[in-house]
C-alpha cells in the first residue's frame, strides 16, 4: 500500500536483487526485475500504471412459450 503521495517504504530489506510487481484493479500489472539494493540505500522506482482491459460475459437463456 502506498501513502497519499504514492510512496511506499520497505524497512530493513537485506542487500540483494529484487523483483517489483505493482497491481491495482482496472490497471495492467507492472513488473520490474533485477532491482539491486545495497546496504542503507534508498531507491525510487517511478511506476505508471496503464489502464487495463475489462471483460464481461452475459449469458441469456430464453424459451419459446407454447
N, C-alpha and C positions, 0 to 999 in steps of 0.2 A: 504494500500500500504506500502511496506517496502522500506527502503533505499537501497543503493547499496550493503551493507553488510548483508542485510536480516533482519535488526532490525526495529521494529515499536514501537511507543510510544503513549500511551493514557494519556493525561494530565488531572488532576483534576477528577479522577474517584472516585466516592463515595465508602466508605467501603462497602463490600458485597461479595457475591458469584456469579461468572460469568461462562458462557459457552463460549468457544472459537471455532470458525469454520474457517478453512483455506481452500480456494479452488482456483484452477488455471486450466485453460483449459488444457486437456490432462493428468490430475492427479486425483487420487482419493481424495475425500473430507476428511479432517482431522477434527475430533471433540474431544474436551476435555470438560468435565463437572466438576462442583464443584471446580472451581479455586477460592480460598478465598483470598481476598486482604484486608489488613489492611491500616490504615492511613499512607501516605507517604512511602509506601512500593514499592520496585522495584522487579519485578518478571521476570525471564527468563523461557520461555517455548520453549524447543527445538522441532521443528517440522520437520519431514522428510516426504515429500510427496511421495507416491508410484505412479508409472506410472499407469495411468488408462487404461481402455479398450476403443477401438474405435469401432464404428459400422457404417456401411454404407449400404444403401439399393439401389439397382439398379433394375429398372423395365424396361423390354424390351418388346415391343409390335411389332408383325410382322403379316403381312397378306400375303397370297399366291396370287401371281399375276395370273390373268385369262389367 
